[in-house]
Amino acid sequence: MIENFDDGMLQNMVGQAVRKTPLNSFRRFDTCDVDEAREIVARHFCSHRLERLSARDGFDACQNRVGGQHVSLNYIRYGADVVIEPGELSDFFLVQVPIAGTAQIENGCQSVFSTPGMASILNPDRYTSMRWHAGCEQVLLQIDRTYMQAVAARMTGMPVHEVRFKPDFNLASPEGLAWARTFRGIVAAAEDGSAFQSSDQFRQRHLEEGLIASLLTAQPNTVSPLLKRDGRSTPPAIFRRALSMISDRFADDISLLDICTYAGTTPRNLQLIFKREVDCSPIQYLHQSRLNFARHLLLSGNGNQSIAEVADNSGHRHFGRFSVAYKRQFGETPRDTLRSRQFG
């Protein structure tokens, strides 16, 4: 009978009864069985190892999940101290945003101690292992790998070799705070039914594209060198045509006159437009595009391209001049970048 409980016990029971988790309406499972939790989570993500580290911890696993066109939102907890080892995710990126507790994340050669102020981004082509400590709860954003690459290519207007993020995502930074606000808004929209369950497919695509685009802008990644573009938001058509040709053919042997012919103007006028829009000449902009693409290839490569091949594939025909220009621009040699494994 209730009168036999003290006030503290009663309040605790009531609190547990009314507590809502994020995405609460989209419950997939609630279990105290490790094998059941592993099997259901694997259906939505990938096969993985899941083990308790202490029999004294109360294993209390739960997953809420709602899927969109190319992304899904998830809430997961395990209650206990657990090891999770999925290996390579292969087909998707996973952004993990803790809302309680801590976790230790290993993705490739990078390590992240994740807290409510430090999210983690798992790159699909890097081996992942994790330890979620007891009390850890996270909201996860799962992003299709092919779609991520497609959005990155559209943003840059250039071919994208591989997208790979710096795994530690500081949500206290200005960029991290802005992205987290966007993410919370989309989770709230899913909870109130205005996103993910809505029949408005155009709005859903807009939400997903915007969330991924803001992630690519907010967090350092292998595409970052290709996103550093200046210029006004509504540049003249001549300038846009010139940029389009440079983006499409930067690796070819093109001249100022080639660009002018495509843009439909004279060399003098194009020089003046570029000076006004980006404070450099068209050829300087072309050289910068080549260097940025070379850096992208070096940061995203797995050692399958030599530096000479990177130079050639980015439009540099003279290896020595490429190395000098690269170091002048980025403060390190191409070999330094290749060895740094910033996103490894």
LINJOJO-V564966 format. One record per backbone hydrogen bond with DSSP energy under -0.5 kcal/mol. NH is the residue of the N-H (numbers start at 1). CO is the residue of the C=O. E is the energy in kcal/mol with one decimal. If there is no record, write none. Layout:
nh->{NH;NH}
co->{CO;CO}
e->{E;E}
This chain:
nh->{4;5;10;11;12;13;14;15;16;17;18;19;24;26;27;28;29;31;34;37;38;39;40;41;42;43;44;44;45;49;51;53;54;57;59;60;60;61;62;63;64;65;66;68;72;73;74;75;76;77;78;79;80;82;82;83;84;85;87;90;91;93;94;95;96;96;97;97;98;99;100;103;104;105;105;106;107;108;109;110;112;114;114;115;118;119;120;121;122;123;126;128;129;130;131;132;133;133;135;136;137;138;139;140;140;141;142;142;143;143;144;145;148;149;150;151;152;153;154;155;156;157;158;161;164;166;167;169;169;170;171;171;172;173;177;178;179;180;181;182;183;184;185;186;187;188;189;190;191;192;193;194;195;197;201;204;205;206;207;208;209;210;211;212;213;214;215;216;217;218;219;222;224;226;227;227;228;229;235;240;241;242;243;244;245;246;247;248;249;250;252;254;259;260;261;262;263;264;265;270;271;272;273;274;275;276;277;278;279;279;280;285;286;287;288;289;290;291;292;293;294;295;296;297;298;299;300;301;310;311;312;313;314;315;316;317;319;322;323;324;325;326;327;328;329;330;331;337;338;339;340;341;344}
co->{1;2;6;7;8;9;10;11;12;13;14;15;21;23;24;63;63;61;32;33;34;35;36;37;38;39;40;41;41;85;83;81;81;54;57;58;78;31;77;29;75;26;73;71;142;66;140;64;138;62;136;136;78;80;132;51;130;49;128;124;89;143;122;141;94;120;95;139;96;137;137;114;131;103;112;129;110;127;344;107;105;103;112;118;115;169;96;167;94;121;123;87;106;84;104;82;102;131;79;133;100;76;97;74;138;95;72;140;93;141;70;91;144;145;146;147;148;149;150;151;152;153;153;159;162;220;165;119;167;168;117;169;117;170;173;174;175;176;177;178;179;180;181;182;183;184;185;186;187;188;190;189;189;195;199;200;201;202;203;204;205;206;207;208;209;210;211;212;213;214;215;164;221;223;223;224;224;227;232;236;237;238;239;240;241;242;243;244;245;246;249;252;255;256;257;258;259;260;260;266;267;268;269;270;271;272;273;274;274;275;274;281;282;283;284;285;286;287;288;289;290;291;292;293;294;295;296;297;306;307;308;309;310;312;311;315;317;318;319;320;321;322;323;324;325;326;327;333;334;335;336;337;341}
e->{-1.6;-2.2;-1.9;-2.7;-2.0;-2.1;-2.5;-2.6;-2.1;-1.9;-2.0;-1.2;-1.1;-2.2;-0.6;-3.3;-1.4;-2.5;-0.6;-2.2;-2.6;-2.2;-2.2;-2.4;-2.0;-1.0;-0.9;-0.7;-1.8;-2.0;-2.1;-2.7;-0.5;-0.8;-0.9;-0.6;-2.1;-2.4;-2.2;-1.9;-2.3;-2.7;-2.3;-3.3;-1.9;-2.7;-2.2;-2.5;-2.5;-1.9;-0.7;-0.6;-2.1;-0.6;-2.6;-2.6;-2.7;-2.5;-1.8;-2.5;-2.6;-2.7;-1.4;-2.8;-0.6;-3.2;-0.6;-2.6;-0.6;-2.9;-1.4;-1.8;-2.5;-0.5;-3.2;-2.7;-2.4;-2.8;-1.2;-1.9;-2.8;-3.0;-0.8;-1.0;-1.8;-2.4;-2.1;-1.8;-2.9;-0.6;-1.5;-1.6;-2.1;-2.9;-2.4;-1.8;-1.8;-0.7;-1.1;-2.1;-2.4;-2.3;-2.7;-3.0;-0.5;-2.8;-2.3;-0.6;-2.3;-0.5;-2.4;-2.8;-2.3;-2.0;-1.9;-2.6;-2.3;-2.2;-2.0;-2.4;-2.1;-2.2;-0.5;-0.5;-0.6;-2.4;-0.5;-2.3;-0.7;-0.7;-1.8;-0.8;-0.6;-1.0;-3.2;-2.0;-2.2;-2.7;-2.1;-1.8;-2.7;-2.8;-2.1;-1.9;-2.4;-2.5;-2.0;-2.1;-2.1;-2.0;-0.7;-1.6;-1.2;-2.0;-1.5;-1.9;-2.5;-2.4;-2.5;-2.4;-2.7;-2.3;-2.2;-2.2;-3.0;-2.3;-1.5;-2.5;-1.6;-2.4;-2.3;-1.9;-1.3;-1.8;-0.7;-1.4;-0.5;-2.0;-0.6;-2.1;-2.6;-2.1;-2.5;-2.3;-2.0;-2.3;-2.8;-2.1;-2.5;-1.0;-1.8;-1.5;-1.9;-2.5;-2.6;-2.0;-2.4;-1.7;-1.9;-2.5;-2.5;-2.0;-2.4;-2.6;-2.2;-2.1;-2.6;-2.8;-0.8;-0.9;-0.8;-2.3;-2.2;-2.6;-2.4;-2.4;-2.1;-2.3;-2.7;-2.2;-2.2;-2.3;-2.2;-2.4;-2.3;-2.7;-2.1;-1.2;-2.3;-2.6;-2.2;-2.8;-1.2;-1.5;-2.9;-0.7;-0.6;-2.2;-2.3;-1.9;-2.6;-2.7;-2.2;-2.2;-2.0;-2.8;-2.1;-2.0;-2.4;-2.1;-1.2;-0.7;-1.7}
